[in-house]
């Protein structure tokens, strides 16, 4: 997924998110910091939210079922993976019971891939997210480092 893919998906779901929260166009535009005219153009598919608007939508409505179904879980993980190359942080997860498939496992770590967005993450044995990225080579290299394996040359 690219930033443009993310922006387009968020823009396409804007009207559904607004309906889910039972907001008027005026109120939704105010929440997102855009004009009602711009919101109408986005809802009609004539414009997009842009990066800042898509991030704002997904941040304010992080508990939205529409966005969760669209992005395969919390969109914050995707936002961080798109914003930073090879971002590392420890955050408790649910272990990937719904949106994730395990690709490789050791006693202490596992690589998972999101079935919708296709981005990767490494979890520790306590289901804490260590890092995530769309770069599979980075994830596999970091997995080997964490697992204590020597890098193969």
Backbone torsions as a table, in degrees:
resi	resn	phi	psi	omega
1	UNK	NA	134.7	177.3
2	UNK	-102.1	171.5	175.3
3	UNK	-58.4	-39.9	-179.2
4	UNK	-64.9	-41.1	176.0
5	UNK	-58.6	-45.4	-179.9
6	UNK	-61.2	-47.4	179.7
7	UNK	-59.9	-45.8	-178.6
8	UNK	-64.0	-43.5	179.4
9	UNK	-64.2	-44.5	179.1
10	UNK	-62.6	-42.5	-179.7
11	UNK	-63.5	-41.4	179.9
12	UNK	-64.2	-28.1	-176.6
13	UNK	-96.4	-1.7	-176.5
14	UNK	-53.7	-48.6	-177.9
15	UNK	-64.0	-39.7	178.5
16	UNK	-66.2	-39.3	177.6
17	UNK	-64.8	-41.0	178.2
18	UNK	-62.3	-44.8	178.7
19	UNK	-66.1	-39.5	178.9
20	UNK	-58.8	-39.6	179.8
21	UNK	-88.4	-2.5	180.0
22	UNK	58.5	46.4	178.7
23	UNK	-102.6	145.1	172.3
24	UNK	-74.6	165.2	176.1
25	UNK	-61.6	-39.4	179.1
26	UNK	-60.5	-47.6	-177.9
27	UNK	-67.3	-41.5	-179.8
28	UNK	-64.1	-42.8	178.3
29	UNK	-60.5	-42.8	178.3
30	UNK	-61.5	-45.4	-179.6
31	UNK	-61.0	-38.1	-177.1
32	UNK	-87.4	-9.2	179.2
33	UNK	74.9	31.9	177.7
34	UNK	-126.2	167.2	178.2
35	UNK	-78.4	158.6	176.5
36	UNK	-62.2	-37.9	179.0
37	UNK	-59.3	-44.3	178.6
38	UNK	-64.4	-42.3	178.7
39	UNK	-59.6	-44.1	179.0
40	UNK	-61.4	-42.6	179.0
41	UNK	-62.3	-39.3	178.4
42	UNK	-67.7	-45.6	-179.8
43	UNK	-63.2	-28.1	177.7
44	UNK	-85.3	-2.6	179.2
45	UNK	80.9	14.4	-178.2
46	UNK	-92.6	-10.3	-178.9
47	UNK	-151.1	174.5	176.6
48	UNK	-127.8	166.7	179.5
49	UNK	-69.4	-25.7	-170.9
50	UNK	77.8	171.2	-176.9
51	UNK	-60.8	-51.1	-177.1
52	UNK	-62.8	-40.1	179.6
53	UNK	-67.5	-40.6	178.6
54	UNK	-65.7	-41.8	177.4
55	UNK	-64.1	-42.6	178.7
56	UNK	-60.9	-47.8	178.9
57	UNK	-56.3	-49.2	-176.0
58	UNK	-71.6	-24.4	177.8
59	UNK	-79.4	-49.0	-179.2
60	UNK	-65.2	-39.6	-176.9
61	UNK	-107.7	42.5	-177.0
62	UNK	-62.0	-20.1	179.0
63	UNK	-96.0	10.3	-177.9
64	UNK	-69.9	128.1	174.9
65	UNK	-65.1	-36.2	179.4
66	UNK	-60.5	-48.0	-179.1
67	UNK	-69.2	-37.2	178.2
68	UNK	-62.1	-43.5	178.8
69	UNK	-68.8	-33.2	-179.2
70	UNK	-69.8	-42.5	-173.1
71	UNK	-104.5	0.9	178.6
72	UNK	72.1	49.5	-179.2
73	UNK	117.7	-163.5	-178.1
74	UNK	-65.3	121.6	-177.7
75	UNK	-68.3	-11.9	-179.3
76	UNK	-60.2	-36.4	178.9
77	UNK	-62.8	-41.8	178.6
78	UNK	-67.5	-42.4	179.7
79	UNK	-57.6	-47.6	-179.8
80	UNK	-64.9	-37.8	179.2
81	UNK	-68.2	-32.7	177.9
82	UNK	-80.3	-32.5	-176.8
83	UNK	-76.8	-37.4	-176.5
84	UNK	-121.3	141.1	171.5
85	UNK	-79.4	125.7	170.7
86	UNK	56.4	56.1	-176.8
87	UNK	-81.4	132.8	178.7
88	UNK	-117.4	136.6	176.6
89	UNK	-165.9	151.1	179.1
90	UNK	-104.3	116.2	180.0
91	UNK	-142.4	133.1	-179.5
92	UNK	-64.7	135.9	177.2
93	UNK	-123.8	179.4	175.2
94	UNK	-90.2	4.6	175.8
95	UNK	87.9	5.9	175.5
96	UNK	79.3	36.6	-176.8
97	UNK	-71.6	-25.3	-174.1
98	UNK	-112.3	-53.3	-167.9
99	UNK	-100.6	4.1	-169.3
100	UNK	-125.7	146.0	171.7
101	UNK	-118.4	139.8	178.6
102	UNK	-78.6	131.8	178.6
103	UNK	-104.1	-37.4	-177.9
104	UNK	-155.2	140.2	-176.3
105	UNK	-137.2	146.3	167.0
106	UNK	-126.1	-174.1	177.8
107	UNK	-65.2	-27.1	-172.2
108	UNK	-114.6	-18.0	-175.5
109	UNK	-142.4	159.0	172.5
110	UNK	-149.4	146.5	173.9
111	UNK	-96.1	133.0	175.2
112	UNK	-126.4	154.8	174.6
113	UNK	-125.9	133.9	178.4
114	UNK	-70.7	131.1	-174.9
115	UNK	-74.1	-15.4	179.5
116	UNK	-102.7	-58.0	-176.2
117	UNK	-79.3	-22.1	179.2
118	UNK	73.9	12.1	176.4
119	UNK	-82.7	163.7	-173.1
120	UNK	-111.4	156.6	172.7
121	UNK	-151.1	159.5	174.2
122	UNK	-115.0	128.8	174.9
123	UNK	-111.4	148.6	173.1
124	UNK	-90.2	-176.5	-175.6
125	UNK	-68.2	-12.3	177.6
126	UNK	-102.7	17.5	179.4
127	UNK	62.7	27.7	174.2
128	UNK	-90.9	133.8	177.6
129	UNK	-75.2	125.7	179.0
130	UNK	-94.4	-45.7	178.6
131	UNK	-157.0	162.6	176.2
132	UNK	-147.9	152.9	-177.8
133	UNK	-168.9	157.7	169.2
134	UNK	-85.9	-7.1	-178.0
135	UNK	-90.7	99.8	-177.6
136	UNK	-62.8	-36.3	179.5
137	UNK	-62.8	-42.9	176.6
138	UNK	-60.6	-45.9	-177.5
139	UNK	-62.2	-43.8	-179.4
140	UNK	-67.3	-38.7	177.7
141	UNK	-64.2	-46.4	-180.0
142	UNK	-64.6	-36.0	177.3
143	UNK	-61.7	-44.4	178.3
144	UNK	-63.8	-41.3	178.3
145	UNK	-61.6	-46.7	-179.1
146	UNK	-65.4	-35.6	-179.1
147	UNK	-78.7	-5.7	177.8
148	UNK	81.5	13.8	177.8
149	UNK	-82.2	145.4	174.1
150	UNK	-71.0	142.3	176.4
151	UNK	-68.1	131.9	179.2
152	UNK	-83.5	131.8	-178.9
153	UNK	-106.9	NA	NA
